[in-house]
């Protein structure tokens, strides 16, 4: 479901680091998850971790324990943990997952830091307009007149309520769209395809998607997962319709005995750098190592991509603020001229 509870990336990174450290130190897995259940906060989180702890206590494996939590944990996380458990390298699997989620957090923090100031200014502009709607309504009621300086029928407390309702609907729509894109709902694919075609922005989004794909492919293959499952999870991890739309054709090619290079090549959507590294990796029998190096390269590109996205977000936010202020100035000026004309005709 779109708004079903899911663990945050921050909590996921912290969880992976704690579990990896405990398992590496030789702590029994039942004790590890018992401690995580005690540490969990919030009704949803506590219920999920208790379900895992109880399943582990009954002798269930990691996959069965995580299946009891639905989609609370990402699919890639669940699969890597399962394979790590089967191969006896669960601590290494959690350590690598923790490194991956920690990198995602750093990218997010850098982006939010870059656009923090224009977002604050936007918030102030929204508050000023709301205050203006309310105070002019109060002044108008004291004079026995209606002062609709904005011209939208938003006056006084009722106008402020309508204004806040409108803002809530817009914010809700943005959150809804963001959640839908994150969870890969089918109807968001045209939006993703459109965004990745935009100059500048599209290159940044492609780098981020390929970085996630390369790292996921390294994790899955390094964990010993079979090629079809590893590729399916890696392509899904890209979270971009340009690549996820090719999952069926790629899987069908591998199922017929084709190489990874041939499977990705026939999709004709992956850049030449990605294809060259994959080809060399297969020729030398070092696909896992090649994907790790490629993932590191795309991580550097991802950092540059986030800077581009931050600049885009910065200017878009300032453009929105400018549009709001210009529209407000013209509305006030029109109201002022209208008042003068009315006074001259009396």
N, C-alpha and C positions, 0 to 999 in steps of 0.2 A: 504494500500500500504506500501511497505517496508520503503520508506523514506518520507512518509507523515508526516507533522508536528505533534509533540507530545510535551506536556508539560514535562519539565525536573522534576526529582525527587526533586531537591532543590526548584524549584518554586512551586511544588505541596505541599511540606511540609509547606512552608511559607504561601501559600494560605489557607490551612486547618487551620493553627494557627490563621490567621487574621479573617477568617470567623467565627470560633468557638468563638473567643473572642468577636467579634461584636454581634453575635446572643445571646450569653450568657448575654451581657450587655443590651439586649433589642432593638438593632437597627433593624429597619424594613428590611426584606429580600430584598426588591427592592432597598433600599438605599445601602445595602451591595454590591450587584452586580453592581450597578451603580458606586460605588467607585472603585470596582475592574476593571471595564472597563476603568475608567479614569487612573488608576495606571498602567495598562498593557503596556508593551513596545514591539516593534516589530510588523511588519505587521500581521503575522499569529496570534500572541497572541491577539492583539487588535481586530481583526476580530472575533475571537472565543468569547472573553468576551463581546463584543458588542452584539453578537447574543444571549448570555445568558441573558444579561441585558434587551434587547428588548423583549425577550420571557417572562421574569418575569414581565415586565411592562404590557404586554398584559394579564396577569393573568394565564400564563401557569405554570404547576408544574415543579419541579426540573428535572424530567425525560425528559419531552418534551423540556425543555431548553437545557439540555445536549445533547439530540439527534440531535439538530441543529448544534452541533460541530463535528459530526462524531466520529472518534476514537482519538480525540485530548486528551481526558482524559481516563485513564485506566478504563476498564469495572468494576472492583471491586469498584473503587471510585464512579462511576456513580450509581451503584446499592445500595451501602451503603447510599449514599446521598439521594436517592429516598426513601428507607425504613425509614431512619431517619426523612425525611419530613412527611411521612405518619403517623408515630407514635408520632410525636411532639417532637422528641429528635434530631433535626438536629444539634444543637450545640454540643451535646455529640458525634454524629456520626463523625463530622468534627474533634473534638478533638482527638478521637481515631485514625482516619486516619492520622492526623498530627503526632501523636506519632509514628505510624508505619513507615511513610516515613522518619521521622527524624532518626530513628534507622538504616534504610537502608543507609542513608547518612553517619552516623558514621562508619558503616562497610566499606563503600567505601573509606572514607578518611583514615582510618587505613591501608587499603590494599595499596592504592597509596603511602602513606607515607613510607611504608615498602619497596617498590620496586623502590622508586624514584631515589636512587643513581645508581643502575645498569642500569636503563633506561637512565640516563644522560651519563653514560660511553658508552653505546651503541650508543647514538646519536653522541658523540664525535668520536667514531671509524668510523661511517658512514661518518662524515664530513671530517675526515683525509683522508679516501680513495678517496673521491671526489676531495679533494684538490690535492692529489697525481696524480690522473688522469689528472687534468688540468695542473699542473705545469710541469709535465714531457712532456706533449704535447708542451708547450711553449718552453722548453729547446730543445726538438727535432727539432722544426721548426727553431730555431736559428742556429742549427748545420747542418740543412739540412738532418736529419735522423729521423727515427721513433723509439721512445723509448716506446715499449709496455711492461712495466715491469710486468703487471698483466697477460698478455697472453690472454686477452679476446677481443682484438681489440678496447679497450676503451682508446683512446688517445686524449688529448687536449679538446677543447670546444665541438666538436661533441661527443666525448666519454663521457664527463661529462653530456651532454644532455641525452644520452642513459641510463647512470647510474641513473640519477634522474628520468627518465621515469620508469625504472625498480622498483625503490623504491616506486614511486607513485602507481604503479600497485599492488605491494605487500601490501602497506598500505591500499589501497582501498579494496583489497580482505579481509584483516583482519576486516576492519570496516563493510564490507558487511556481513561477516559471523557472527559477533557479533550482528548486527542489526537483522539478520534473526533468531538467537537463542533467542534473547530478545522478538521478536514478535511471536515466536512459529511456524515458518513455518514448514510444514510437512517434507520437505527434510532434516531438521537439526536434526530430531529425532534420526537417527542412530549415529550421532556424540555425542548427549547427552547420549545415552545408553552406548556408548563406554567409555566415560569419567567417568561415575559414577561407572564403573566396575574396574577402575584403583585403585590399593592399595594406601591408604592414600588420594589421590586426590578424589576418589569416596566417601569416608566417609565424607569428608569436603563438597562436593557438595550435598550429601544426607541430611546433617544437615541443610544446608542453605535452601534446598527445603522444608523439613519438618517444618522448622521454619516458612516459609511463609505460608504453608498450615494450620498449627495449628492456627496462628494468624488470617488468613482470615476466618477460620471456627468459631473462637471466635467472630469476628466482625459481620459476617453474621447472626449467630444464636442469638447473643445478640441484634441485630437490629430487630429481629422478623421475619426474612425472612423464607419462607417455606424450609423444609429440602432439597428437591431436588435441588432447586436453590442455596441454601447455600453451599451444598456439591460441586456442579458443579463449582461454582466460586472459592471455596477454592482449589479444585484440580487443576484448571487452574492456580491459583495464585502460585502454586509450581514451575511453569515454567520448569518442567523437564519431559521428555518423559516417564521415568520409571513409573511415577504416572499418567500423563495425558492420557496415553494410556489406562488406566483402567476406564476412565470416563463413558463410555457407560455401562459397566457391573455393575459399582457401582450404576449408576442412575436406571438401569433396576431393580436391586435388591430392591432399596428403593421404586420404583414405585409399586412393587408387595407386599409392606407392610413389607418388612424386616427392621430390626433395623440398625442403623448406624454401629454398631459393625459387624453385619453379612455382610453388604454391603462392608465394607473395608476389612474384613477378607477373603472373597472369592477371592479378587484380588490377595492375597498372595505376595504382594510386600512391604507392610508396616512393619516396625520393631516391635518387641514384646513390647517395651516400649510404643510406640504410641497406640498399640492395647489394652494394659492393662489399660491405662489411659482412653481410650474411653469406655471400658467396665464398669469400675467403675463409670464413669460419667453417663452412661445410667442407671445403676442399682440404683444409688442414685438420679437420676433426676437432676443432676448438670453438664450437658454436657458443658454448656457455661463456668462455673467456671473451670471445668477440662481442657478445651482447653486453657483457659487463663494461668493456671499454666504450662501446657505443652509448650505453646508458650514461656513463660518466660524461661523455662529450655532449650528449643531449641535456644533461643536468646543467652544464655551463651555458648552453643555449637557452635553457629554460629560465635561468636567472636573467639573462639578457631579455628574454621574451617578457618576463614579468615587469621589467623596467619599461618596455614598450607599452604594455597594457596599462601600467601605472600612468604613463604620460597621456595615453588616450583617455583614461578615466579622469585624469586631472583636467584636461581641456574640455571634455564633455561636461563635467560638473560645472566648470566656470562658464561654459556656454549656456548651460541651463540657468545659472544664477543671473547672468547678464540678460537673458531673455525675460526672466521674471522681473528684474528691476526695470528694464526698458519698458515692458508692458505696464508696469505699475506707474512709472513716470508719465507715460502717455495718458493713462486713465486719470491720474490726478490733474494733469494739465487740461484735459478735456472737461473735467468737472469744474475746474477753475474758470475756464472760458464760458461754460454754460451758466455759471453763477453770475458772471459779469453781464452777459447778455440778458439774463432775466432781470437783473437790477436796472439795466438801461431801458428796458421796455416798460418798466413800472411807472 
